[in-house]
Amino acid sequence: MEYATIQITVPKDMKTYFTDNYSGESNEELERNALLLYPYVYKKVISHGRAAEILGIKKLDLID
């Protein structure tokens, strides 16, 4: 999977939830990133399939 670099502005207290070197290997990072995507899936801005694609996992794994 290819990755792109983006810049976003977040409150200073949220800085700990973002890293510059996402490896995709840590289950803790995966859970954190899934939780960051959850509001967009919930509001139907993106689909479960697209969120799973962004996270690099299978759709059914994301739903579970």
PDB file of N, CA, C and O in Angstrom:
ATOM      1  N   MET A   1       0.847  -1.167   0.000  1.00  0.00           N
ATOM      2  CA  MET A   1       0.000   0.000   0.000  1.00  0.00           C
ATOM      3  C   MET A   1       0.895   1.233   0.000  1.00  0.00           C
ATOM      4  O   MET A   1       1.899   1.289   0.709  1.00  0.00           O
ATOM      5  N   GLU A   2       0.519   2.206  -0.795  1.00  0.00           N
ATOM      6  CA  GLU A   2       1.251   3.463  -0.841  1.00  0.00           C
ATOM      7  C   GLU A   2       0.713   4.404   0.222  1.00  0.00           C
ATOM      8  O   GLU A   2      -0.476   4.383   0.540  1.00  0.00           O
ATOM      9  N   TYR A   3       1.582   5.218   0.761  1.00  0.00           N
ATOM     10  CA  TYR A   3       1.195   6.188   1.772  1.00  0.00           C
ATOM     11  C   TYR A   3       1.472   7.588   1.268  1.00  0.00           C
ATOM     12  O   TYR A   3       2.389   7.806   0.475  1.00  0.00           O
ATOM     13  N   ALA A   4       0.679   8.531   1.730  1.00  0.00           N
ATOM     14  CA  ALA A   4       0.860   9.930   1.385  1.00  0.00           C
ATOM     15  C   ALA A   4       1.054  10.710   2.678  1.00  0.00           C
ATOM     16  O   ALA A   4       0.574  10.302   3.736  1.00  0.00           O
ATOM     17  N   THR A   5       1.743  11.809   2.592  1.00  0.00           N
ATOM     18  CA  THR A   5       1.961  12.670   3.746  1.00  0.00           C
ATOM     19  C   THR A   5       0.966  13.820   3.686  1.00  0.00           C
ATOM     20  O   THR A   5       0.815  14.482   2.660  1.00  0.00           O
ATOM     21  N   ILE A   6       0.293  14.043   4.809  1.00  0.00           N
ATOM     22  CA  ILE A   6      -0.636  15.157   4.906  1.00  0.00           C
ATOM     23  C   ILE A   6      -0.335  15.932   6.173  1.00  0.00           C
ATOM     24  O   ILE A   6       0.238  15.394   7.120  1.00  0.00           O
ATOM     25  N   GLN A   7      -0.717  17.177   6.187  1.00  0.00           N
ATOM     26  CA  GLN A   7      -0.556  17.996   7.379  1.00  0.00           C
ATOM     27  C   GLN A   7      -1.933  18.387   7.873  1.00  0.00           C
ATOM     28  O   GLN A   7      -2.788  18.815   7.097  1.00  0.00           O
ATOM     29  N   ILE A   8      -2.140  18.234   9.179  1.00  0.00           N
ATOM     30  CA  ILE A   8      -3.401  18.641   9.778  1.00  0.00           C
ATOM     31  C   ILE A   8      -3.104  19.420  11.046  1.00  0.00           C
ATOM     32  O   ILE A   8      -2.041  19.268  11.647  1.00  0.00           O
ATOM     33  N   THR A   9      -4.032  20.239  11.440  1.00  0.00           N
ATOM     34  CA  THR A   9      -3.903  21.013  12.661  1.00  0.00           C
ATOM     35  C   THR A   9      -4.845  20.419  13.692  1.00  0.00           C
ATOM     36  O   THR A   9      -6.047  20.297  13.457  1.00  0.00           O
ATOM     37  N   VAL A  10      -4.282  20.048  14.843  1.00  0.00           N
ATOM     38  CA  VAL A  10      -5.064  19.463  15.935  1.00  0.00           C
ATOM     39  C   VAL A  10      -4.705  20.181  17.231  1.00  0.00           C
ATOM     40  O   VAL A  10      -3.647  20.805  17.322  1.00  0.00           O
ATOM     41  N   PRO A  11      -5.567  20.098  18.222  1.00  0.00           N
ATOM     42  CA  PRO A  11      -5.213  20.682  19.519  1.00  0.00           C
ATOM     43  C   PRO A  11      -3.925  20.060  20.058  1.00  0.00           C
ATOM     44  O   PRO A  11      -3.649  18.884  19.821  1.00  0.00           O
ATOM     45  N   LYS A  12      -3.161  20.835  20.766  1.00  0.00           N
ATOM     46  CA  LYS A  12      -1.864  20.400  21.264  1.00  0.00           C
ATOM     47  C   LYS A  12      -1.955  19.117  22.092  1.00  0.00           C
ATOM     48  O   LYS A  12      -1.048  18.286  22.042  1.00  0.00           O
ATOM     49  N   ASP A  13      -3.027  18.949  22.844  1.00  0.00           N
ATOM     50  CA  ASP A  13      -3.187  17.761  23.674  1.00  0.00           C
ATOM     51  C   ASP A  13      -3.377  16.486  22.853  1.00  0.00           C
ATOM     52  O   ASP A  13      -3.171  15.387  23.366  1.00  0.00           O
ATOM     53  N   MET A  14      -3.763  16.620  21.600  1.00  0.00           N
ATOM     54  CA  MET A  14      -3.961  15.448  20.744  1.00  0.00           C
ATOM     55  C   MET A  14      -2.689  15.018  20.034  1.00  0.00           C
ATOM     56  O   MET A  14      -2.681  13.979  19.374  1.00  0.00           O
ATOM     57  N   LYS A  15      -1.632  15.773  20.148  1.00  0.00           N
ATOM     58  CA  LYS A  15      -0.393  15.482  19.433  1.00  0.00           C
ATOM     59  C   LYS A  15       0.123  14.078  19.727  1.00  0.00           C
ATOM     60  O   LYS A  15       0.719  13.443  18.857  1.00  0.00           O
ATOM     61  N   THR A  16      -0.098  13.591  20.937  1.00  0.00           N
ATOM     62  CA  THR A  16       0.396  12.264  21.300  1.00  0.00           C
ATOM     63  C   THR A  16      -0.295  11.152  20.522  1.00  0.00           C
ATOM     64  O   THR A  16       0.216  10.034  20.471  1.00  0.00           O
ATOM     65  N   TYR A  17      -1.446  11.433  19.914  1.00  0.00           N
ATOM     66  CA  TYR A  17      -2.169  10.418  19.163  1.00  0.00           C
ATOM     67  C   TYR A  17      -1.717  10.292  17.713  1.00  0.00           C
ATOM     68  O   TYR A  17      -2.210   9.434  16.981  1.00  0.00           O
ATOM     69  N   PHE A  18      -0.800  11.126  17.302  1.00  0.00           N
ATOM     70  CA  PHE A  18      -0.306  11.101  15.935  1.00  0.00           C
ATOM     71  C   PHE A  18       1.192  10.863  15.937  1.00  0.00           C
ATOM     72  O   PHE A  18       1.907  11.345  16.816  1.00  0.00           O
ATOM     73  N   THR A  19       1.668  10.108  14.936  1.00  0.00           N
ATOM     74  CA  THR A  19       3.102   9.871  14.810  1.00  0.00           C
ATOM     75  C   THR A  19       3.532  10.200  13.393  1.00  0.00           C
ATOM     76  O   THR A  19       2.710  10.220  12.477  1.00  0.00           O
ATOM     77  N   ASP A  20       4.806  10.455  13.216  1.00  0.00           N
ATOM     78  CA  ASP A  20       5.343  10.745  11.890  1.00  0.00           C
ATOM     79  C   ASP A  20       5.772   9.480  11.154  1.00  0.00           C
ATOM     80  O   ASP A  20       5.964   9.505   9.938  1.00  0.00           O
ATOM     81  N   ASN A  21       5.922   8.388  11.874  1.00  0.00           N
ATOM     82  CA  ASN A  21       6.467   7.171  11.254  1.00  0.00           C
ATOM     83  C   ASN A  21       5.552   5.975  11.484  1.00  0.00           C
ATOM     84  O   ASN A  21       5.902   5.054  12.223  1.00  0.00           O
ATOM     85  N   TYR A  22       4.397   5.986  10.860  1.00  0.00           N
ATOM     86  CA  TYR A  22       3.449   4.876  11.001  1.00  0.00           C
ATOM     87  C   TYR A  22       3.996   3.641  10.310  1.00  0.00           C
ATOM     88  O   TYR A  22       4.285   3.667   9.113  1.00  0.00           O
ATOM     89  N   SER A  23       4.137   2.562  11.063  1.00  0.00           N
ATOM     90  CA  SER A  23       4.675   1.323  10.506  1.00  0.00           C
ATOM     91  C   SER A  23       3.579   0.325  10.184  1.00  0.00           C
ATOM     92  O   SER A  23       3.812  -0.603   9.409  1.00  0.00           O
ATOM     93  N   GLY A  24       2.396   0.483  10.752  1.00  0.00           N
ATOM     94  CA  GLY A  24       1.316  -0.433  10.491  1.00  0.00           C
ATOM     95  C   GLY A  24       1.437  -1.746  11.233  1.00  0.00           C
ATOM     96  O   GLY A  24       0.635  -2.654  11.018  1.00  0.00           O
ATOM     97  N   GLU A  25       2.433  -1.863  12.110  1.00  0.00           N
ATOM     98  CA  GLU A  25       2.689  -3.132  12.783  1.00  0.00           C
ATOM     99  C   GLU A  25       2.100  -3.186  14.184  1.00  0.00           C
ATOM    100  O   GLU A  25       1.758  -4.267  14.663  1.00  0.00           O
ATOM    101  N   SER A  26       1.977  -2.072  14.834  1.00  0.00           N
ATOM    102  CA  SER A  26       1.527  -2.051  16.214  1.00  0.00           C
ATOM    103  C   SER A  26       0.005  -2.122  16.297  1.00  0.00           C
ATOM    104  O   SER A  26      -0.695  -1.331  15.664  1.00  0.00           O
ATOM    105  N   ASN A  27      -0.500  -3.065  17.074  1.00  0.00           N
ATOM    106  CA  ASN A  27      -1.941  -3.199  17.255  1.00  0.00           C
ATOM    107  C   ASN A  27      -2.499  -1.956  17.940  1.00  0.00           C
ATOM    108  O   ASN A  27      -3.624  -1.541  17.659  1.00  0.00           O
ATOM    109  N   GLU A  28      -1.721  -1.367  18.830  1.00  0.00           N
ATOM    110  CA  GLU A  28      -2.147  -0.148  19.521  1.00  0.00           C
ATOM    111  C   GLU A  28      -2.324   1.005  18.525  1.00  0.00           C
ATOM    112  O   GLU A  28      -3.291   1.762  18.616  1.00  0.00           O
ATOM    113  N   GLU A  29      -1.397   1.134  17.582  1.00  0.00           N
ATOM    114  CA  GLU A  29      -1.506   2.176  16.552  1.00  0.00           C
ATOM    115  C   GLU A  29      -2.711   1.924  15.653  1.00  0.00           C
ATOM    116  O   GLU A  29      -3.419   2.859  15.277  1.00  0.00           O
ATOM    117  N   LEU A  30      -2.940   0.662  15.313  1.00  0.00           N
ATOM    118  CA  LEU A  30      -4.073   0.317  14.471  1.00  0.00           C
ATOM    119  C   LEU A  30      -5.384   0.672  15.157  1.00  0.00           C
ATOM    120  O   LEU A  30      -6.275   1.248  14.533  1.00  0.00           O
ATOM    121  N   GLU A  31      -5.508   0.337  16.424  1.00  0.00           N
ATOM    122  CA  GLU A  31      -6.720   0.675  17.178  1.00  0.00           C
ATOM    123  C   GLU A  31      -6.916   2.182  17.255  1.00  0.00           C
ATOM    124  O   GLU A  31      -8.029   2.678  17.080  1.00  0.00           O
ATOM    125  N   ARG A  32      -5.846   2.903  17.515  1.00  0.00           N
ATOM    126  CA  ARG A  32      -5.930   4.362  17.597  1.00  0.00           C
ATOM    127  C   ARG A  32      -6.390   4.952  16.277  1.00  0.00           C
ATOM    128  O   ARG A  32      -7.271   5.811  16.253  1.00  0.00           O
ATOM    129  N   ASN A  33      -5.805   4.502  15.185  1.00  0.00           N
ATOM    130  CA  ASN A  33      -6.165   5.033  13.877  1.00  0.00           C
ATOM    131  C   ASN A  33      -7.589   4.647  13.491  1.00  0.00           C
ATOM    132  O   ASN A  33      -8.294   5.434  12.859  1.00  0.00           O
ATOM    133  N   ALA A  34      -8.016   3.448  13.865  1.00  0.00           N
ATOM    134  CA  ALA A  34      -9.398   3.036  13.610  1.00  0.00           C
ATOM    135  C   ALA A  34     -10.367   3.920  14.379  1.00  0.00           C
ATOM    136  O   ALA A  34     -11.420   4.290  13.860  1.00  0.00           O
ATOM    137  N   LEU A  35     -10.015   4.259  15.612  1.00  0.00           N
ATOM    138  CA  LEU A  35     -10.876   5.135  16.405  1.00  0.00           C
ATOM    139  C   LEU A  35     -10.923   6.548  15.832  1.00  0.00           C
ATOM    140  O   LEU A  35     -11.946   7.224  15.932  1.00  0.00           O
ATOM    141  N   LEU A  36      -9.827   6.993  15.234  1.00  0.00           N
ATOM    142  CA  LEU A  36      -9.823   8.311  14.599  1.00  0.00           C
ATOM    143  C   LEU A  36     -10.711   8.330  13.359  1.00  0.00           C
ATOM    144  O   LEU A  36     -11.292   9.364  13.028  1.00  0.00           O
ATOM    145  N   LEU A  37     -10.820   7.191  12.673  1.00  0.00           N
ATOM    146  CA  LEU A  37     -11.667   7.108  11.482  1.00  0.00           C
ATOM    147  C   LEU A  37     -13.129   6.855  11.817  1.00  0.00           C
ATOM    148  O   LEU A  37     -14.007   7.124  10.996  1.00  0.00           O
ATOM    149  N   TYR A  38     -13.400   6.343  13.007  1.00  0.00           N
ATOM    150  CA  TYR A  38     -14.764   5.941  13.372  1.00  0.00           C
ATOM    151  C   TYR A  38     -15.816   7.029  13.153  1.00  0.00           C
ATOM    152  O   TYR A  38     -16.869   6.730  12.592  1.00  0.00           O
ATOM    153  N   PRO A  39     -15.582   8.269  13.567  1.00  0.00           N
ATOM    154  CA  PRO A  39     -16.635   9.289  13.352  1.00  0.00           C
ATOM    155  C   PRO A  39     -16.996   9.471  11.876  1.00  0.00           C
ATOM    156  O   PRO A  39     -18.149   9.759  11.553  1.00  0.00           O
ATOM    157  N   TYR A  40     -16.029   9.307  10.987  1.00  0.00           N
ATOM    158  CA  TYR A  40     -16.290   9.469   9.553  1.00  0.00           C
ATOM    159  C   TYR A  40     -17.093   8.299   9.007  1.00  0.00           C
ATOM    160  O   TYR A  40     -17.933   8.478   8.124  1.00  0.00           O
ATOM    161  N   VAL A  41     -16.840   7.103   9.527  1.00  0.00           N
ATOM    162  CA  VAL A  41     -17.625   5.939   9.130  1.00  0.00           C
ATOM    163  C   VAL A  41     -19.037   6.066   9.696  1.00  0.00           C
ATOM    164  O   VAL A  41     -20.015   5.796   8.998  1.00  0.00           O
ATOM    165  N   TYR A  42     -19.143   6.475  10.948  1.00  0.00           N
ATOM    166  CA  TYR A  42     -20.433   6.614  11.616  1.00  0.00           C
ATOM    167  C   TYR A  42     -21.325   7.627  10.897  1.00  0.00           C
ATOM    168  O   TYR A  42     -22.525   7.404  10.741  1.00  0.00           O
ATOM    169  N   LYS A  43     -20.734   8.737  10.461  1.00  0.00           N
ATOM    170  CA  LYS A  43     -21.497   9.779   9.756  1.00  0.00           C
ATOM    171  C   LYS A  43     -21.635   9.491   8.263  1.00  0.00           C
ATOM    172  O   LYS A  43     -22.189  10.294   7.513  1.00  0.00           O
ATOM    173  N   LYS A  44     -21.119   8.325   7.842  1.00  0.00           N
ATOM    174  CA  LYS A  44     -21.190   7.867   6.453  1.00  0.00           C
ATOM    175  C   LYS A  44     -20.461   8.789   5.486  1.00  0.00           C
ATOM    176  O   LYS A  44     -20.861   8.934   4.330  1.00  0.00           O
ATOM    177  N   VAL A  45     -19.382   9.414   5.971  1.00  0.00           N
ATOM    178  CA  VAL A  45     -18.522  10.211   5.106  1.00  0.00           C
ATOM    179  C   VAL A  45     -17.645   9.264   4.288  1.00  0.00           C
ATOM    180  O   VAL A  45     -17.407   9.494   3.102  1.00  0.00           O
ATOM    181  N   ILE A  46     -17.164   8.193   4.936  1.00  0.00           N
ATOM    182  CA  ILE A  46     -16.435   7.137   4.245  1.00  0.00           C
ATOM    183  C   ILE A  46     -17.067   5.799   4.625  1.00  0.00           C
ATOM    184  O   ILE A  46     -17.726   5.685   5.659  1.00  0.00           O
ATOM    185  N   SER A  47     -16.862   4.803   3.793  1.00  0.00           N
ATOM    186  CA  SER A  47     -17.437   3.486   4.043  1.00  0.00           C
ATOM    187  C   SER A  47     -16.500   2.648   4.916  1.00  0.00           C
ATOM    188  O   SER A  47     -15.333   2.990   5.109  1.00  0.00           O
ATOM    189  N   HIS A  48     -17.035   1.553   5.434  1.00  0.00           N
ATOM    190  CA  HIS A  48     -16.193   0.607   6.181  1.00  0.00           C
ATOM    191  C   HIS A  48     -15.064   0.090   5.289  1.00  0.00           C
ATOM    192  O   HIS A  48     -13.927  -0.068   5.736  1.00  0.00           O
ATOM    193  N   GLY A  49     -15.391  -0.168   4.032  1.00  0.00           N
ATOM    194  CA  GLY A  49     -14.380  -0.660   3.093  1.00  0.00           C
ATOM    195  C   GLY A  49     -13.255   0.330   2.878  1.00  0.00           C
ATOM    196  O   GLY A  49     -12.086  -0.053   2.846  1.00  0.00           O
ATOM    197  N   ARG A  50     -13.598   1.609   2.730  1.00  0.00           N
ATOM    198  CA  ARG A  50     -12.566   2.643   2.526  1.00  0.00           C
ATOM    199  C   ARG A  50     -11.731   2.818   3.781  1.00  0.00           C
ATOM    200  O   ARG A  50     -10.513   2.979   3.696  1.00  0.00           O
ATOM    201  N   ALA A  51     -12.368   2.789   4.947  1.00  0.00           N
ATOM    202  CA  ALA A  51     -11.627   2.905   6.205  1.00  0.00           C
ATOM    203  C   ALA A  51     -10.656   1.739   6.360  1.00  0.00           C
ATOM    204  O   ALA A  51      -9.514   1.928   6.782  1.00  0.00           O
ATOM    205  N   ALA A  52     -11.111   0.532   6.019  1.00  0.00           N
ATOM    206  CA  ALA A  52     -10.239  -0.642   6.100  1.00  0.00           C
ATOM    207  C   ALA A  52      -9.066  -0.509   5.133  1.00  0.00           C
ATOM    208  O   ALA A  52      -7.938  -0.882   5.456  1.00  0.00           O
ATOM    209  N   GLU A  53      -9.342   0.023   3.950  1.00  0.00           N
ATOM    210  CA  GLU A  53      -8.283   0.237   2.963  1.00  0.00           C
ATOM    211  C   GLU A  53      -7.250   1.227   3.488  1.00  0.00           C
ATOM    212  O   GLU A  53      -6.049   1.010   3.333  1.00  0.00           O
ATOM    213  N   ILE A  54      -7.702   2.297   4.100  1.00  0.00           N
ATOM    214  CA  ILE A  54      -6.795   3.298   4.671  1.00  0.00           C
ATOM    215  C   ILE A  54      -5.926   2.670   5.753  1.00  0.00           C
ATOM    216  O   ILE A  54      -4.735   2.966   5.850  1.00  0.00           O
ATOM    217  N   LEU A  55      -6.528   1.797   6.570  1.00  0.00           N
ATOM    218  CA  LEU A  55      -5.803   1.150   7.663  1.00  0.00           C
ATOM    219  C   LEU A  55      -4.949  -0.020   7.198  1.00  0.00           C
ATOM    220  O   LEU A  55      -4.075  -0.485   7.929  1.00  0.00           O
ATOM    221  N   GLY A  56      -5.201  -0.497   5.982  1.00  0.00           N
ATOM    222  CA  GLY A  56      -4.430  -1.627   5.455  1.00  0.00           C
ATOM    223  C   GLY A  56      -4.868  -2.960   6.029  1.00  0.00           C
ATOM    224  O   GLY A  56      -4.056  -3.872   6.181  1.00  0.00           O
ATOM    225  N   ILE A  57      -6.159  -3.079   6.351  1.00  0.00           N
ATOM    226  CA  ILE A  57      -6.690  -4.326   6.884  1.00  0.00           C
ATOM    227  C   ILE A  57      -7.931  -4.722   6.102  1.00  0.00           C
ATOM    228  O   ILE A  57      -8.419  -3.955   5.273  1.00  0.00           O
ATOM    229  N   LYS A  58      -8.448  -5.935   6.369  1.00  0.00           N
ATOM    230  CA  LYS A  58      -9.669  -6.397   5.710  1.00  0.00           C
ATOM    231  C   LYS A  58     -10.881  -5.734   6.327  1.00  0.00           C
ATOM    232  O   LYS A  58     -10.889  -5.409   7.514  1.00  0.00           O
ATOM    233  N   LYS A  59     -11.915  -5.532   5.507  1.00  0.00           N
ATOM    234  CA  LYS A  59     -13.135  -4.881   5.951  1.00  0.00           C
ATOM    235  C   LYS A  59     -13.758  -5.615   7.146  1.00  0.00           C
ATOM    236  O   LYS A  59     -14.159  -4.977   8.120  1.00  0.00           O
ATOM    237  N   LEU A  60     -13.842  -6.937   7.081  1.00  0.00           N
ATOM    238  CA  LEU A  60     -14.444  -7.697   8.163  1.00  0.00           C
ATOM    239  C   LEU A  60     -13.635  -7.593   9.462  1.00  0.00           C
ATOM    240  O   LEU A  60     -14.204  -7.634  10.553  1.00  0.00           O
ATOM    241  N   ASP A  61     -12.313  -7.459   9.344  1.00  0.00           N
ATOM    242  CA  ASP A  61     -11.487  -7.263  10.535  1.00  0.00           C
ATOM    243  C   ASP A  61     -11.786  -5.919  11.180  1.00  0.00           C
ATOM    244  O   ASP A  61     -11.805  -5.796  12.404  1.00  0.00           O
ATOM    245  N   LEU A  62     -12.018  -4.919  10.350  1.00  0.00           N
ATOM    246  CA  LEU A  62     -12.368  -3.596  10.869  1.00  0.00           C
ATOM    247  C   LEU A  62     -13.721  -3.643  11.586  1.00  0.00           C
ATOM    248  O   LEU A  62     -13.865  -3.094  12.678  1.00  0.00           O
ATOM    249  N   ILE A  63     -14.690  -4.285  10.983  1.00  0.00           N
ATOM    250  CA  ILE A  63     -16.017  -4.359  11.583  1.00  0.00           C
ATOM    251  C   ILE A  63     -15.979  -5.120  12.895  1.00  0.00           C
ATOM    252  O   ILE A  63     -16.665  -4.752  13.849  1.00  0.00           O
ATOM    253  N   ASP A  64     -15.177  -6.185  12.949  1.00  0.00           N
ATOM    254  CA  ASP A  64     -15.034  -6.937  14.198  1.00  0.00           C
ATOM    255  C   ASP A  64     -14.402  -6.081  15.263  1.00  0.00           C
ATOM    256  O   ASP A  64     -14.200  -6.542  16.387  1.00  0.00           O
TER     257      ASP A  64
END
